[in-house]
């Protein structure tokens, strides 16, 4: 097995004037530790010293191959920068543990670099042992070399620091809101890992108002802090790109295309160079633009309108969609190859009705935002707060606009609050207004859904039953089993019954309308099949 050592050029010890002991040179002075390949990382400004050091080592140990790697750091004491660049170096290295033993030389480099070496070897991103060298001591005159025992119990503080950084990034993605929903917190932790470590497209799915746009902005900010991107965030509302100017807006336009002065456009893809292109509502993008966009995403190259020469842009993609893209693809309204490209990392955001334990934390957040906007302290009277929370967390409150409706309600209450106090009467009035608006907006949608399922038999349904039956149909379509749908629909009343057979209760309800679970579940199975 060949021995390979990787380490930094010592900008002080290896390069300085006092060269009685030079740690990188001393590596090849040990008869009991032969080095077949020595790889030295160095800043470009020390290139002359690195080349000189290479010649000295090859002269002292002709059997040692010396490879130099330019490794520039803007700030060698910046933990995130050093760790990120060493992580990228490790990922691209191509370790061959069947033929080579790897070692990391800890003596050179900043303390931050040493910590990062520890973390990367501990996590096996670098499959190596750590070695430490020291100047000669005593009468033997031999430099010291020690293989370090990586006892993880000794380095708990380092791991805790890394864990704290990861938690801080997760909190950033949540907007500083202390959420309690386990599924949502798990989703955010996964997004943090992907945003920090990968450049592939990120697809955010979910109903309108679930926070896709805000989350996309926070993902971009995290990527910027982790140096995954350097450019800006370009937000594109794809619903506005279905006219004749859609391609020009995306890819740019040369004057020669129209022949008129002032018609030149750089294009949104060019503006996103080095940064992130956020394609909001991508489910509204036309098929023609989808085809051209797919090529640009895959190659980073595209033709501006009126140009015979390709332009290039290195951008990362975040896309958001309200509708089910697999359904649209099956219906021929969304290109399956574009969906496959965007679906590298897909995350579905939960609606507010499935995150009721987070209502109180989001209420506190909205109050803070309102106070900053209005410049005054705003709060609820005790009875008003209790009434609003009961309404907001009630399973019967569907929040069709999700956090957008929730935020709007709180902002209205704060703006109209006399002397900054929200009263019970104000809450009652806001609840009445919300219910009225939801009833009007959902009536047609509910009837349309029931007609889709029941055909002409929908005309035989009493208006009293329309809202309830529509909710049951939607729940069945979005549940993995009859029992799961029953648990969701009977979440409150089931606790008051002696026997809780939710599946049987739901089956009997559906039979009243000559419906069954299997027929309603077909759509779900088609989505995940």
RONU-259625 format. One line per 10 residues: number of its first residue (from 1); their letters; for each residue z, y, x of C-alpha. Coordinates in steps of 0.1 Angstrom, whole numbers, padded with zeros to 4 digits. Layout:
NUM	a	Z/Y/X ~ ...
//
This chain:
1	xxxxxxxxxx	0000/0000/0000 ~ -0009/0035/0012 ~ 0017/0062/0014 ~ 0007/0096/-0001 ~ 0028/0127/0002 ~ 0023/0159/-0019 ~ 0040/0192/-0012 ~ 0038/0229/-0009 ~ 0029/0248/0023 ~ 0061/0264/0035
11	xxxxxxxxxx	0053/0301/0036 ~ 0084/0308/0056 ~ 0093/0276/0075 ~ 0058/0263/0081 ~ 0042/0297/0087 ~ 0070/0319/0101 ~ 0075/0330/0137 ~ 0105/0307/0143 ~ 0088/0274/0145 ~ 0114/0252/0162
21	xxxxxxxxxx	0113/0230/0131 ~ 0085/0230/0107 ~ 0091/0207/0077 ~ 0055/0198/0068 ~ 0046/0190/0104 ~ 0078/0169/0108 ~ 0067/0146/0080 ~ 0044/0127/0104 ~ 0071/0125/0131 ~ 0088/0094/0117
31	xxxxxxxxxx	0077/0060/0130 ~ 0093/0042/0101 ~ 0075/0063/0075 ~ 0038/0064/0080 ~ 0017/0088/0059 ~ -0019/0078/0051 ~ -0026/0110/0031 ~ -0009/0143/0030 ~ -0018/0168/0003 ~ -0007/0204/0008
41	xxxxxxxxxx	-0007/0230/-0021 ~ -0010/0266/-0009 ~ -0018/0301/-0021 ~ -0053/0314/-0012 ~ -0037/0342/0009 ~ -0023/0316/0033 ~ -0056/0297/0037 ~ -0058/0305/0075 ~ -0023/0291/0080 ~ -0030/0260/0059
51	xxxxxxxxxx	-0061/0252/0079 ~ -0042/0257/0112 ~ -0014/0234/0099 ~ -0040/0208/0089 ~ -0054/0207/0125 ~ -0019/0204/0140 ~ -0010/0175/0118 ~ -0043/0156/0123 ~ -0038/0161/0161 ~ -0002/0148/0159
61	xxxxxxxxxx	-0011/0119/0136 ~ -0048/0111/0136 ~ -0044/0083/0111 ~ -0031/0108/0085 ~ -0057/0124/0062 ~ -0048/0160/0053 ~ -0061/0175/0020 ~ -0057/0212/0012 ~ -0054/0225/-0024 ~ -0056/0261/-0033
71	xxxxxxxxxx	-0027/0266/-0058 ~ -0023/0303/-0067 ~ 0008/0315/-0085 ~ 0012/0350/-0099 ~ 0050/0346/-0097 ~ 0064/0315/-0079 ~ 0098/0322/-0095 ~ 0084/0321/-0131 ~ 0096/0287/-0144 ~ 0069/0284/-0172
81	xxxxxxxxxx	0040/0293/-0149 ~ 0051/0269/-0121 ~ 0058/0241/-0144 ~ 0026/0246/-0164 ~ 0004/0247/-0134 ~ 0021/0217/-0117 ~ 0018/0198/-0150 ~ -0020/0206/-0151 ~ -0023/0194/-0115 ~ -0005/0162/-0123
91	xxxxxxxxxx	-0027/0155/-0153 ~ -0059/0160/-0134 ~ -0048/0141/-0103 ~ -0058/0105/-0111 ~ -0028/0085/-0097 ~ -0036/0049/-0086 ~ -0003/0031/-0084 ~ -0018/-0003/-0078 ~ -0030/0009/-0044 ~ -0008/0039/-0034
101	xxxxxxxxxx	0029/0049/-0032 ~ 0034/0085/-0041 ~ 0060/0109/-0027 ~ 0068/0146/-0034 ~ 0081/0167/-0005 ~ 0109/0189/-0019 ~ 0118/0209/0012 ~ 0091/0235/0009 ~ 0084/0257/-0021 ~ 0108/0279/-0042
111	xxxxxxxxxx	0138/0265/-0060 ~ 0118/0268/-0092 ~ 0091/0246/-0077 ~ 0118/0221/-0067 ~ 0132/0220/-0103 ~ 0097/0215/-0117 ~ 0091/0186/-0092 ~ 0123/0170/-0105 ~ 0113/0173/-0141 ~ 0077/0160/-0136
121	xxxxxxxxxx	0089/0130/-0116 ~ 0117/0123/-0140 ~ 0093/0123/-0169 ~ 0068/0101/-0150 ~ 0040/0128/-0153 ~ 0041/0123/-0115 ~ 0048/0087/-0106 ~ 0065/0095/-0073 ~ 0097/0093/-0053 ~ 0112/0125/-0039
131	xxxxxxxxxx	0117/0130/-0002 ~ 0137/0157/0016 ~ 0133/0166/0052 ~ 0158/0185/0075 ~ 0159/0198/0111 ~ 0173/0177/0139 ~ 0211/0174/0142 ~ 0232/0160/0169 ~ 0219/0145/0202 ~ 0190/0124/0190
141	xxxxxxxxxx	0168/0154/0184 ~ 0150/0137/0155 ~ 0141/0155/0123 ~ 0156/0139/0092 ~ 0138/0124/0062 ~ 0155/0111/0032 ~ 0142/0094/0000 ~ 0162/0109/-0029 ~ 0178/0086/-0055 ~ 0167/0102/-0088
151	xxxxxxxxxx	0200/0095/-0107 ~ 0193/0113/-0139 ~ 0230/0118/-0146 ~ 0231/0143/-0117 ~ 0204/0165/-0132 ~ 0215/0168/-0168 ~ 0217/0205/-0165 ~ 0180/0207/-0156 ~ 0170/0186/-0186 ~ 0192/0207/-0209
161	xxxxxxxxxx	0174/0238/-0197 ~ 0141/0222/-0205 ~ 0153/0211/-0239 ~ 0166/0246/-0246 ~ 0132/0260/-0238 ~ 0116/0235/-0262 ~ 0140/0245/-0290 ~ 0133/0282/-0284 ~ 0096/0275/-0288 ~ 0102/0256/-0321
171	xxxxxxxxxx	0124/0285/-0334 ~ 0096/0309/-0325 ~ 0071/0288/-0345 ~ 0095/0290/-0375 ~ 0097/0328/-0373 ~ 0134/0326/-0364 ~ 0142/0311/-0398 ~ 0169/0284/-0397 ~ 0151/0258/-0418 ~ 0169/0226/-0430
181	xxxxxxxxxx	0140/0205/-0444 ~ 0138/0175/-0420 ~ 0101/0169/-0426 ~ 0092/0206/-0419 ~ 0113/0207/-0387 ~ 0097/0175/-0375 ~ 0063/0190/-0382 ~ 0072/0222/-0362 ~ 0085/0202/-0333 ~ 0052/0183/-0331
191	xxxxxxxxxx	0031/0215/-0334 ~ 0052/0229/-0305 ~ 0043/0199/-0283 ~ 0006/0202/-0292 ~ 0003/0240/-0288 ~ 0021/0238/-0254 ~ 0003/0209/-0239 ~ -0032/0207/-0255 ~ -0063/0229/-0259 ~ -0079/0209/-0287
201	xxxxxxxxxx	-0086/0223/-0322 ~ -0056/0226/-0345 ~ -0062/0222/-0383 ~ -0036/0237/-0407 ~ -0038/0223/-0442 ~ -0018/0233/-0473 ~ -0018/0251/-0506 ~ -0022/0289/-0507 ~ 0009/0307/-0496 ~ 0024/0280/-0475
211	xxxxxxxxxx	0023/0301/-0444 ~ -0008/0289/-0425 ~ -0018/0324/-0413 ~ 0017/0333/-0400 ~ 0020/0299/-0383 ~ -0014/0304/-0367 ~ -0003/0337/-0352 ~ 0029/0321/-0339 ~ 0010/0292/-0323 ~ -0013/0317/-0306
221	xxxxxxxxxx	0018/0337/-0293 ~ 0033/0304/-0279 ~ 0000/0295/-0262 ~ -0001/0330/-0247 ~ 0034/0327/-0234 ~ 0027/0292/-0220 ~ -0005/0305/-0204 ~ -0027/0282/-0223 ~ -0048/0312/-0232 ~ -0053/0347/-0218
231	xxxxxxxxxx	-0075/0364/-0244 ~ -0067/0377/-0279 ~ -0064/0361/-0313 ~ -0095/0368/-0335 ~ -0088/0362/-0372 ~ -0118/0353/-0392 ~ -0116/0350/-0430 ~ -0144/0325/-0436 ~ -0145/0333/-0474 ~ -0162/0366/-0464
241	xxxxxxxxxx	-0189/0349/-0443 ~ -0211/0334/-0469 ~ -0236/0363/-0471 ~ -0267/0370/-0450 ~ -0246/0386/-0423 ~ -0224/0355/-0417 ~ -0242/0343/-0386 ~ -0244/0378/-0371 ~ -0207/0382/-0376 ~ -0199/0349/-0359
251	xxxxxxxxxx	-0225/0348/-0332 ~ -0235/0384/-0327 ~ -0268/0401/-0331 ~ -0292/0418/-0307 ~ -0311/0450/-0317 ~ -0344/0431/-0315 ~ -0334/0410/-0345 ~ -0337/0439/-0369 ~ -0354/0465/-0347 ~ -0329/0492/-0358
261	xxxxxxxxxx	-0306/0511/-0335 ~ -0269/0505/-0340 ~ -0273/0470/-0354 ~ -0261/0453/-0322 ~ -0230/0432/-0327 ~ -0210/0413/-0300 ~ -0199/0386/-0325 ~ -0164/0372/-0333 ~ -0169/0342/-0310 ~ -0176/0365/-0280
271	xxxxxxxxxx	-0145/0386/-0289 ~ -0124/0354/-0288 ~ -0135/0345/-0252 ~ -0104/0333/-0233 ~ -0083/0334/-0265 ~ -0080/0318/-0299 ~ -0104/0319/-0328 ~ -0085/0315/-0361 ~ -0109/0303/-0388 ~ -0089/0310/-0420
281	xxxxxxxxxx	-0102/0294/-0452 ~ -0127/0273/-0433 ~ -0133/0253/-0465 ~ -0151/0284/-0479 ~ -0177/0285/-0450 ~ -0213/0277/-0459 ~ -0231/0246/-0446 ~ -0255/0266/-0425 ~ -0228/0284/-0406 ~ -0208/0252/-0403
291	xxxxxxxxxx	-0237/0236/-0384 ~ -0241/0265/-0359 ~ -0203/0267/-0355 ~ -0200/0230/-0346 ~ -0224/0234/-0317 ~ -0205/0264/-0304 ~ -0171/0246/-0307 ~ -0184/0216/-0288 ~ -0203/0234/-0260 ~ -0189/0269/-0259
301	xxxxxxxxxx	-0225/0282/-0260 ~ -0245/0298/-0288 ~ -0275/0320/-0295 ~ -0268/0355/-0308 ~ -0293/0365/-0335 ~ -0325/0379/-0319 ~ -0317/0366/-0285 ~ -0337/0341/-0264 ~ -0307/0335/-0241 ~ -0276/0316/-0247
311	xxxxxxxxxx	-0242/0333/-0247 ~ -0210/0316/-0237 ~ -0174/0319/-0248 ~ -0144/0298/-0239 ~ -0121/0298/-0269 ~ -0096/0276/-0286 ~ -0098/0269/-0323 ~ -0072/0271/-0351 ~ -0085/0264/-0386 ~ -0069/0268/-0420
321	xxxxxxxxxx	-0079/0253/-0453 ~ -0064/0252/-0488 ~ -0087/0225/-0502 ~ -0089/0188/-0491 ~ -0116/0188/-0465 ~ -0122/0151/-0468 ~ -0129/0155/-0505 ~ -0153/0184/-0497 ~ -0170/0163/-0471 ~ -0174/0134/-0495
331	xxxxxxxxxx	-0190/0158/-0520 ~ -0214/0171/-0494 ~ -0198/0205/-0492 ~ -0184/0202/-0457 ~ -0200/0187/-0427 ~ -0183/0154/-0417 ~ -0190/0160/-0380 ~ -0174/0194/-0381 ~ -0144/0179/-0399 ~ -0141/0152/-0372
341	xxxxxxxxxx	-0141/0179/-0345 ~ -0115/0200/-0362 ~ -0093/0171/-0371 ~ -0081/0165/-0335 ~ -0047/0178/-0345 ~ -0041/0181/-0382 ~ -0009/0194/-0398 ~ -0002/0197/-0436 ~ 0023/0224/-0445 ~ 0047/0216/-0473
351	xxxxxxxxxx	0047/0237/-0505 ~ 0079/0256/-0514 ~ 0087/0232/-0542 ~ 0092/0205/-0516 ~ 0114/0227/-0493 ~ 0140/0240/-0518 ~ 0168/0235/-0492 ~ 0151/0262/-0472 ~ 0151/0288/-0500 ~ 0183/0305/-0490
361	xxxxxxxxxx	0173/0308/-0453 ~ 0139/0323/-0464 ~ 0157/0347/-0487 ~ 0178/0360/-0458 ~ 0146/0364/-0438 ~ 0128/0384/-0465 ~ 0158/0406/-0469 ~ 0158/0414/-0432 ~ 0121/0422/-0433 ~ 0125/0444/-0464
371	xxxxxxxxxx	0153/0463/-0446 ~ 0131/0470/-0416 ~ 0103/0482/-0438 ~ 0124/0503/-0461 ~ 0148/0516/-0435 ~ 0179/0509/-0458 ~ 0204/0481/-0462 ~ 0196/0460/-0492 ~ 0217/0432/-0508 ~ 0223/0413/-0540
381	xxxxxxxxxx	0252/0416/-0563 ~ 0270/0382/-0563 ~ 0259/0372/-0598 ~ 0223/0384/-0592 ~ 0221/0363/-0560 ~ 0235/0332/-0577 ~ 0210/0336/-0606 ~ 0180/0341/-0583 ~ 0189/0311/-0561 ~ 0194/0289/-0592
391	xxxxxxxxxx	0159/0299/-0604 ~ 0143/0295/-0570 ~ 0157/0261/-0563 ~ 0153/0247/-0598 ~ 0128/0217/-0599 ~ 0112/0233/-0629 ~ 0102/0264/-0609 ~ 0069/0254/-0594 ~ 0061/0285/-0572 ~ 0023/0281/-0575
401	xxxxxxxxxx	0018/0308/-0549 ~ 0045/0293/-0527 ~ 0060/0316/-0501 ~ 0036/0343/-0510 ~ 0051/0345/-0546 ~ 0086/0341/-0532 ~ 0081/0370/-0507 ~ 0065/0392/-0533 ~ 0095/0387/-0557 ~ 0121/0396/-0530
411	xxxxxxxxxx	0101/0426/-0518 ~ 0098/0440/-0553 ~ 0135/0435/-0559 ~ 0144/0453/-0527 ~ 0120/0482/-0533 ~ 0133/0488/-0568 ~ 0170/0483/-0560 ~ 0190/0514/-0568 ~ 0212/0524/-0538 ~ 0201/0492/-0521
421	xxxxxxxxxx	0219/0468/-0546 ~ 0199/0442/-0566 ~ 0215/0436/-0600 ~ 0215/0407/-0624 ~ 0193/0426/-0649 ~ 0167/0432/-0621 ~ 0167/0395/-0613 ~ 0163/0385/-0650 ~ 0134/0410/-0653 ~ 0117/0396/-0622
431	xxxxxxxxxx	0120/0360/-0633 ~ 0105/0369/-0667 ~ 0076/0386/-0650 ~ 0070/0357/-0627 ~ 0071/0331/-0655 ~ 0047/0352/-0676 ~ 0022/0355/-0647 ~ 0024/0318/-0638 ~ 0018/0308/-0675 ~ -0013/0329/-0678
441	xxxxxxxxxx	-0028/0318/-0645 ~ -0020/0281/-0649 ~ -0030/0276/-0685 ~ -0067/0273/-0679 ~ -0061/0252/-0647 ~ -0038/0228/-0665 ~ -0063/0222/-0694 ~ -0092/0218/-0670 ~ -0072/0191/-0651 ~ -0064/0172/-0682
451	xxxxxxxxxx	-0100/0174/-0694 ~ -0111/0160/-0660 ~ -0088/0130/-0665 ~ -0091/0125/-0703 ~ -0124/0139/-0713 ~ -0127/0147/-0750 ~ -0093/0132/-0757 ~ -0078/0163/-0741 ~ -0086/0182/-0773 ~ -0060/0160/-0791
461	xxxxxxxxxx	-0032/0172/-0768 ~ -0007/0196/-0782 ~ -0004/0229/-0763 ~ 0033/0220/-0759 ~ 0024/0190/-0738 ~ -0003/0205/-0716 ~ 0018/0220/-0689 ~ 0041/0189/-0686 ~ 0012/0164/-0686 ~ -0007/0184/-0660
471	xxxxxxxxxx	0024/0185/-0637 ~ 0027/0147/-0641 ~ -0009/0141/-0632 ~ -0007/0163/-0601 ~ 0025/0146/-0590 ~ 0009/0111/-0594 ~ -0022/0122/-0574 ~ 0000/0133/-0545 ~ 0024/0104/-0544 ~ 0021/0072/-0525
481	xxxxxxxxxx	0035/0050/-0554 ~ 0045/0050/-0590 ~ 0082/0049/-0579 ~ 0077/0079/-0556 ~ 0061/0099/-0583 ~ 0090/0090/-0607 ~ 0116/0101/-0582 ~ 0099/0134/-0578 ~ 0095/0141/-0615 ~ 0130/0129/-0626
491	xxxxxxxxxx	0149/0143/-0596 ~ 0175/0161/-0617 ~ 0179/0139/-0648 ~ 0180/0106/-0629 ~ 0215/0114/-0616 ~ 0228/0116/-0652 ~ 0216/0082/-0662 ~ 0235/0049/-0659 ~ 0203/0031/-0648 ~ 0176/0048/-0628
501	xxxxxxxxxx	0143/0031/-0632 ~ 0120/0061/-0625 ~ 0088/0040/-0623 ~ 0094/0025/-0658 ~ 0102/0060/-0673 ~ 0070/0074/-0659 ~ 0049/0044/-0670 ~ 0061/0048/-0706 ~ 0053/0085/-0705 ~ 0018/0079/-0693
511	xxxxxxxxxx	0013/0052/-0720 ~ 0018/0079/-0747 ~ -0015/0094/-0736 ~ -0033/0060/-0728 ~ -0030/0067/-0691 ~ -0019/0045/-0663 ~ -0008/0050/-0626 ~ -0037/0030/-0611 ~ -0063/0053/-0626 ~ -0045/0084/-0615
521	xxxxxxxxx	-0039/0071/-0580 ~ -0076/0064/-0573 ~ -0081/0099/-0560 ~ -0052/0096/-0535 ~ -0065/0063/-0522 ~ -0100/0079/-0517 ~ -0084/0107/-0497 ~ -0066/0085/-0473 ~ -0090/0056/-0473
//
